[in-house]
Amino acid sequence: MLDVCKFIRRVAFSEFCRNMGKMKTLEIKNALTGEGVSIVDALDSLISHAYQSRASDIHIDPTDDSVRIRLRIDGVLHEAFVIPRSMHQEIISRIKVLAGLRTDEHQAAQDGRIRINLADTGPIDIRVSIAPTYHGENAVLRLLVDRNKEFSLENLGFSKEDQEKIIKAIKKPHGMILSTGPTGSGKTTTLYTIIKSLNKDDVSIITIEDPVEYAVSGLKQIQVNPQAGLTFASGLRSVLRQDPNIIMVGEIRDAETAGIAVNTALTGHLLLSTLHTNDTSTTLPRLLDMGIEPYLIASTVNLAIGQRLVRRLCEHCKQQKKLSGPEIAAIREFLVEAGMSPDAPHFEAIGCKECGSTGYSGRICVNEVMVIDEDLREAILEKESSDVIRRLSKDKGMKPMIVDGMEKVRKGITSLDEIMRVIHE
């Protein structure tokens, strides 16, 4: 009988992707129900396999008669295994024990954290979320692996012009820099990259996060704890008495946090944070909606970064092609805006053993960077719409996200399908 731990370790990432959809319940069931199968070793092996597969999340989803295990790789969920329903409760219990959660609670959501040491991967921090569903408790394990240790603005995907705008803004001793976009668009990674470049011995940097994603030497990192009364707003008030030069707030979620953040930036601190908006032009109206006075926004916001994450084409199998007539007709307006000829060749995803037959390997961000100058400040004071702000920004040289994406398509970094999926899905 096949041992599940050896089975999971032996399945290379390319083999896993190539056989997705072929690995049926019976094969995995035989592996899991053999004599001497250890839940401890099985979970360790699953986490190790997810790490080696470059997965960011493990989803353990119970169904009526089985449990689906899926991995999110490069932002897309892939089904990895299907295991018997009989194993579900043992796996959930093991996760709860590791995360220090209540094993006797099955009707309430619980959140925790695990640090696990594996022989072939070393220590891995994992954020755990367990929620009750119709078919039982669902678990999502996020692998908090600091894959951005060597990241720079350049290899994140920022053009030279946008890099210069960001570097100029972070050299200012006060003001706000906002990274915007939906959940999972790489905002936190961008802020960490900026923070690491600012992390010098002569400055004090404090972060307030929910949760602390990565431990960074030299930073004072605070995790919010609403049960203890430590929120973004209360934490921000407290850190002002810690004599910081630079403050990073994980997210501006409400009017109270926004108000304190703006006043913090106004009183001589450089403040970095994230905001959930669709693009840079809706960032400033969003702050207005939170009740922030226009003159405060105009006085404090120095820069807004909008971004999305797209998958990189596999360098081993991408193929050049030309757009067909119907394809050109469907995206003509985007081609015109990007200044890209309809006849220009681009690359498409094919799939090979190196990328696990997906056609993609890794991700990169497409972005836009809006510098708040005097004309934009005047528009903010006049409470102009996001359309007016966007038009002014483009007149001042801001390259829209779709244009940046099309340039990456032209260079063969990503595919047209991927840009349309992420930006205009």
Residue pairs with C-beta under 8 A, 6 or more apart in sequence:
1 30
1 31
1 34
1 35
2 30
2 31
2 34
3 31
3 34
3 36
3 37
4 28
4 31
4 32
4 34
4 37
4 41
4 42
4 45
5 38
5 41
5 42
5 44
5 45
7 31
8 42
8 45
8 46
8 48
8 49
8 81
9 45
9 48
9 49
9 120
11 19
11 49
13 52
13 53
13 54
13 356
14 353
14 354
14 355
14 356
14 357
15 356
16 49
16 53
16 78
16 80
16 356
17 78
17 355
17 356
17 357
17 358
18 353
18 356
18 357
20 78
20 79
20 80
21 79
23 80
23 81
23 82
24 82
25 66
25 82
25 83
25 84
28 81
28 82
28 83
29 82
29 83
29 84
31 37
32 42
32 83
32 84
32 87
33 84
33 86
39 87
39 90
39 91
39 94
40 94
42 91
43 91
43 94
43 95
44 116
44 118
46 58
46 69
46 81
47 58
47 116
47 118
47 124
47 126
47 141
47 143
48 118
48 120
48 121
49 80
50 58
50 71
50 141
50 143
51 118
51 121
51 124
51 143
51 145
52 120
52 121
53 71
53 73
54 73
54 74
54 362
55 71
55 72
55 73
55 143
56 72
56 73
56 75
56 142
56 143
57 71
57 72
57 140
57 141
57 142
57 143
58 69
58 70
58 71
58 139
58 140
58 141
58 143
59 68
59 69
59 70
59 71
59 72
59 77
59 138
59 139
59 140
60 67
60 68
60 69
60 88
60 91
60 92
60 95
60 138
60 139
60 140
60 141
61 67
61 68
61 69
61 70
61 138
62 85
62 88
62 133
62 135
62 136
62 137
62 138
63 85
63 135
64 85
64 135
65 85
66 82
66 83
66 84
66 85
67 82
67 83
67 84
67 85
67 87
67 88
67 91
68 79
68 81
68 82
69 79
69 80
69 81
69 82
69 83
70 77
70 78
70 79
70 80
71 77
71 78
71 80
72 78
74 311
74 358
74 360
74 361
74 362
74 363
75 184
75 309
75 311
75 363
76 311
88 136
89 136
91 139
92 130
92 136
92 137
92 139
93 103
95 101
95 114
95 128
95 130
95 139
95 141
96 102
96 103
96 110
96 112
96 130
97 103
98 114
98 116
98 128
99 110
99 112
99 113
99 114
99 128
100 112
101 110
101 112
101 128
101 130
102 110
106 132
106 137
107 132
108 132
109 129
109 130
109 131
109 132
110 128
110 129
110 130
111 127
111 128
111 129
111 130
112 127
112 128
112 130
113 125
113 126
113 127
113 128
113 211
114 125
114 126
114 128
114 141
115 123
115 124
115 125
115 126
116 123
116 124
116 126
117 123
117 124
118 124
124 143
124 144
124 145
125 143
125 144
125 145
126 141
126 142
126 143
126 144
127 141
127 142
127 144
127 211
128 139
128 140
128 141
128 142
129 139
129 140
129 142
130 137
130 138
130 139
131 137
131 138
132 138
144 213
144 214
146 214
148 189
148 192
148 193
148 214
151 189
151 192
151 193
152 193
153 162
153 163
153 166
153 167
153 193
153 194
154 160
154 163
156 186
156 189
156 190
156 193
156 364
156 365
157 364
157 365
157 366
157 367
157 404
157 408
158 166
158 365
158 367
158 369
159 399
159 404
159 407
161 397
161 399
162 367
162 368
162 369
162 399
165 303
165 369
165 371
166 177
166 194
166 303
166 305
166 369
169 175
169 177
169 302
169 303
169 371
170 177
170 194
170 197
170 198
170 270
172 270
172 302
173 245
173 268
173 270
174 265
174 266
174 267
174 268
174 269
174 270
174 300
175 265
175 270
175 271
175 300
175 301
175 302
175 303
176 261
176 262
176 265
176 271
176 272
176 273
176 300
176 301
176 302
176 303
177 194
177 270
177 271
177 272
177 273
177 302
177 303
177 304
177 305
178 252
178 272
178 273
178 274
178 275
178 283
178 301
178 303
178 304
178 305
179 187
179 188
179 190
179 191
179 272
179 273
179 274
179 275
179 305
179 307
180 187
180 274
180 275
180 276
180 277
180 278
180 279
180 280
180 282
180 283
180 304
180 305
180 306
180 307
181 187
181 274
181 276
181 277
181 278
181 306
181 307
181 308
182 276
182 278
182 308
183 276
184 309
185 307
185 308
185 309
185 365
186 307
186 308
186 309
186 363
186 365
187 274
187 307
188 213
188 250
188 274
190 305
190 307
190 365
191 248
191 272
191 273
191 274
192 213
192 214
192 216
194 272
195 205
195 207
195 216
195 219
195 246
195 248
195 272
196 216
198 205
198 246
198 270
199 205
199 216
199 218
199 219
201 218
203 245
203 246
204 220
204 242
204 243
204 244
204 245
204 246
205 218
205 219
205 220
205 244
205 245
205 246
205 247
205 248
206 219
206 220
206 221
206 222
206 239
206 242
206 244
206 246
206 247
206 248
207 219
207 220
207 221
207 222
207 247
207 248
207 249
207 250
208 222
208 224
208 232
208 235
208 236
208 239
208 247
208 248
208 249
208 250
209 221
209 222
209 223
209 224
209 248
209 250
210 223
210 224
210 232
210 250
210 251
211 223
211 224
212 221
212 222
212 223
215 221
220 239
220 242
220 244
222 230
222 235
222 239
224 230
224 231
224 232
224 235
224 250
231 257
232 249
232 250
232 251
232 252
232 253
232 254
232 257
233 254
233 256
233 257
233 260
236 247
236 249
236 257
236 260
236 261
236 264
237 260
239 247
240 264
240 269
244 269
245 269
245 270
246 269
246 270
246 271
246 272
247 264
247 269
247 270
247 271
247 272
248 271
248 272
248 273
249 257
249 261
249 271
249 272
249 273
250 273
250 274
251 273
251 274
251 275
251 276
252 258
252 261
252 273
252 274
252 275
252 290
254 290
255 290
255 291
255 292
258 287
258 290
258 291
258 292
259 290
259 291
259 292
261 271
261 273
262 287
262 292
262 296
262 297
262 300
263 296
264 271
265 271
265 300
265 301
266 296
266 299
266 300
275 283
275 286
275 287
277 283
277 286
277 306
278 306
279 306
279 368
279 390
279 400
279 401
280 304
280 305
280 306
280 368
280 369
280 370
280 390
280 393
280 398
281 370
281 386
281 387
281 389
281 390
281 393
282 386
283 301
283 304
283 306
283 370
284 297
284 301
284 304
284 376
284 380
284 386
284 389
285 385
285 386
285 389
287 297
287 301
288 294
288 297
288 380
288 383
294 380
294 381
294 382
294 383
295 381
297 380
298 372
298 377
298 378
298 380
298 381
299 377
301 372
302 371
302 372
303 369
303 370
303 371
303 372
304 369
304 370
304 372
305 367
305 368
305 369
305 370
306 367
306 368
306 369
306 370
306 401
307 365
307 366
307 367
307 368
307 401
308 365
308 366
308 367
308 401
308 405
308 422
308 423
309 363
309 364
309 365
309 422
310 363
310 364
310 365
310 366
310 405
310 408
310 414
310 418
310 419
310 422
311 360
311 361
311 362
311 363
311 414
311 418
312 360
312 361
312 362
312 363
312 364
312 413
312 414
313 347
313 348
313 349
313 359
313 360
313 361
313 412
313 413
313 414
313 415
314 349
314 350
314 351
314 352
314 354
314 355
314 358
314 359
314 360
314 361
315 361
316 352
316 354
316 355
317 349
317 350
317 351
317 352
317 354
317 355
317 359
318 347
318 348
318 349
318 350
318 359
318 412
318 415
319 347
319 348
319 350
320 345
320 346
320 347
320 412
321 345
321 346
321 347
321 348
322 343
322 345
322 346
323 331
323 342
323 343
323 346
323 416
327 416
328 335
328 342
331 416
331 420
332 342
334 402
334 406
334 424
335 341
335 342
335 406
337 400
337 402
337 403
337 406
338 402
338 403
338 405
338 406
338 407
339 403
340 406
340 407
340 409
340 410
344 410
346 409
346 410
346 412
346 415
346 416
347 409
347 412
347 415
348 359
348 415
348 416
348 417
349 358
349 359
349 360
349 415
349 417
349 418
350 359
351 357
351 358
351 359
354 361
355 361
359 415
360 418
364 408
364 413
364 414
366 401
366 404
366 405
366 408
366 414
366 419
366 422
366 423
367 401
367 404
368 398
368 399
368 400
368 401
368 404
369 398
369 399
370 376
370 393
370 398
371 396
371 398
372 380
373 396
375 392
375 396
376 389
376 392
376 393
376 396
379 388
379 389
379 392
380 389
390 400
394 400
401 423
402 419
402 423
402 424
405 414
405 419
405 422
405 423
406 419
408 414
408 419
409 415
409 416
409 419
